[in-house]
């Protein structure tokens, strides 16, 4: 496939544009710096994890620097420090010594300016001051500050040597504490300043400490270089593309675990790169884009999948619209209409009244009347803990009622009542009347009614379970908390698939009940469908039906050779014909009917090259057919008197 064709293919897919949108989002976020501020807390956390306990920088604060300056500096010079830097805006006497520095514009010396970096004042400004030279460049000529590095705060603030000027003047210092050290002297800040915006210095207000960290970084060569914007953009785009590939191959639950592990690995890598190589990678941006990509892939896949599922549901509904499918018993608004239809079809009763149990109570109420009216009930009691209802419950079946239950009974009309219950749960009662004749068998009648009552009780029990679950699921609060206010696609698909499964199961069951052993092959000779009779036939005569083609089966069961069998199949395929062949399998005689099945008007995605959907082999068992004919002849008059009497008794029992 050419690049042009591939581009045309992906442009039609919604996911392609979603990926383009994600890449555009990454570009916009990086160029605008929207995600860069998230790096500051990570940098602060990394600084807190580090802990250095030694520094060659000493900070001395004087309560009255103007008056203490001379004596303080001379006292320090006696200990041979590396350098003394006096930071003050006051006019002080300059002590002429090559180790003493007064960074002020009039002295043509100044400390490097610090600028804000993501809310922290920790980045050295690389721009050279036109009015003065950098003191740090003079003291540390080997260090290049042109790339605007970040300060490292690995040094603990309590590990930075700090003294008061009075302690120095009283000689309360060890020589090792100031010898060959870089000393910064400033006026004590009386807590009137603002806190320093830097890690580990949030409780300090004297800016001398931030300059002390600059000096410490220059001495230890631990200044941190941030990754350039261009390199950061390349890293993020590459990561997003790789993550897009990864997250499309895993499920969302597994993706959460993978994203968490990758984020943790990335943060650990950034920490060791920062501490070992003095380079700060975009740590927080990598974590955020990692999870954004995961959710982007998930939402994009769900969006596309939802559209596909909607099309699938519509296709299923269109295919099922032309096929009659009765509504399921549990999906009906009331179960009693179907139950009445069942009773009317199967039993010849004079009158029937159905009563239902009031939920949470032992009272009953009338539901339906058949061949009478609900007002025809003479029995005023509606409590199933009392007779005649309790008698039926104790008997676990049909009992005859001796006291009047119905009004206007005929002289010979008998009354019966049976409980409708399942698993000990009483769902209602069924009262009925019947006028016996000379063929009436009460025991058979009660047996048949009990069977029907048990089935009706089970139906009502399951209907109640589904109804209770439906009410719980349809509760507004429950649906709100489960994001189920609108009917989800999963339920719609489940309903559609259940309809197809019900239809398919019915067709398979009907096909299995066909007595003729039947097998359907497609045009390529592969088995598509068999019924139960064919499987029994194959097992009985050792036919490996699923390893045989249509040609193999035709040659196996008939006297045709391969060439003649191919001709028959060719004729069937091209002319949609039908043939009959005699078949002898062991001692059984069959007629093999081979015919074509026309292809469906609804073409499948695979396509079919001919107007034939398959080839059906049907084995008609003549031996079994002739045996059945003889049995039917015997039933009409050739049976003995004893067998005829048994047959009539069975039919009479069923009719009662």
Phi, psi and omega in degrees: 000129182288165180297324180295318178293319178297319179296319178296325180290313184287334180294337180279348183265137180294326182297328179299315181288331176292323177294318177299320179296320178297315179297320177297323178296318179298315179299314181295318181295322181286316182291328180273347180074022183295327182262351184294328182297338178289346178286336183298311178300326179293318178298319179297318180294318177300321180294323179293330180288332181278152182207104175254143187244007183223140177211144176263018178248135180237135179250129178236125180250132181250137179288326178222080188297327182298321183270335185262355191303305188298307182298323181295314182293316180297323179295323181287323180297334179296339181261011176054061176287164178290317178198152176236123180244118181260114183255107181198146176270352181282156178279111183245157176289126181277123177271122183281099177205137183293348180264355182252130183232140177239090183288099176214152183302323181291342176267002181061028177226143176205155175281153180297138179283139177256139180239164184286140174228104178055039177097349179249136178271079187223008182251132181282130179285123183281346183288131183281135178285128184287339185269344183204165178264153181286126178295325181293326177292331179285318181281322181238075184294340183280346181268133179253118181256017186288339184266014176052067181285167175261150178282140174268134181246038177293330181290128176289141183296328179284346177273352177280120181298127181226132180223157173266151184298328181295324180292325179291316183290337178269010179057033178267043180228148172274149182299324182292344182281342181229346181293131179058030178252157173266118188251130175248127181245134177210168176285139177297130177272125185274037176063025176267348182274174179274150177299147180285133179271081180200150177302142178067000181238017185293340180265001181257146180240352181268121184293350180298334182288324179292325176289330176296322177291327175298314180296319179298317179297321180291322179292315183274353182056051182244017176300140186255130181263120175286150178293140180296158181298320181294315179294322178298319179295319179296317179299315184290318179296318178297318180296317181297318180296316178295321179292326176300319178292317184293310188288344175283346183261353183236160176285168183294318180298315177292327178297324177298316180294315180297316180298320179294317179294318179295320179295317178296318178297319180296317180294319178297317178299315179298322180295314182288328175293322180292317183280329184266324184246358180057041177233130180257116177273160178288079188295305184294322180298321178296319180293314182297315180293331177300309181287326176299318179296319178300309181291328178296315178296317181297311182293322178296316179296320179294322180297310180294319180296323179297318177297317179296320180292323177297318176295322178296316179298317179297319179296318179296317180296321178295321179289325182276346183295329180270005182243126182288130179218110181295150180291140179297151182301319183285345180271354182282153182293328177218142182276347191286329180299316179292324180293319178297320178298321178297316181294316182296328182283330192253328188241141177260088182248154177282305181224150176213139174225131179255131178240142180247153179278138174284123186300132179078010182217170177254019177265162182237158174217152185287143180246296185221153174233138181240125181063020176198192179240158178296335179284354180280000178283123178271329181291121183272343182286140176230036181239115185282002173273358180240162180294149004272358183294317181296329178295319179293324179293318179296324181279351183053035180177200186285135174230150178275136182265128180266325179275156184298125174248322177255154174273157172053054178280144173289169186296318183261001186288125181257147182249139178222155176218142182221138177282146174256097184216160180209132180056037178080358181265116181277120180258342179165193180221156181230111177257142186209162174229154177209143177261110184291148172241189184292340180264001185291130177242103186298320181297317178293322179298313180297321179298316180293318180297320179298321178297314179295319181296321178297318179293318178296319178299320178294320177300314180295323179297311180293325177297319179296320179298312179296322180295318179296316179296320180297320179293321179295320181285333182272359177300134186298318181293317179298317180293325178293316183286340179255014180053048186232028180296318173263145182298117184292158180297329181299320179291321178297317179294318179300318179295316181295318180292323177298321178296315178295320180294320178297317179293317180295317180298319179297314181295318178296321179294316178298318181296324179289335181277352176292128186289329179289130178292119186231142175219137181250126175253148170275180184293343180268008176082013182263146180290128178257315184206141173230161174249175185297322181296322179293320179296321176294320178297315180296322179292321183291323185252014174057054177255113177286074192299325183277355175253003183249149172267174178300322179293318180299316181294318181296318178290327184291317188265348182243178179267010182282142171275178186299318184293315179293322178295320177298320179297320178298313180295323178296318178297316180298320184289315186279328186246004179051051185267194182206136181228155176236133182226138174284139182226134177241114178241110186056239181258008182259140180255130180233158165245121180266117176258115179247123180212163182268150174252121181296146181291152181291150177293335178269105183286142176278168180293335180287332180081151179230129187284339182240171177272027181238127181273341180170179180237124184257126173258124181233117180265111178265114185279102181291324180298313179293323180295316179294323178296320179293322179297318179297321179294319178296324178295321179296322181294331182280345178174350185265355179284160176288164180298323181296314180293323179297321180294319178297319181296318180294322179296321179296317179294323180295319179297318179293321181292328178287000000 
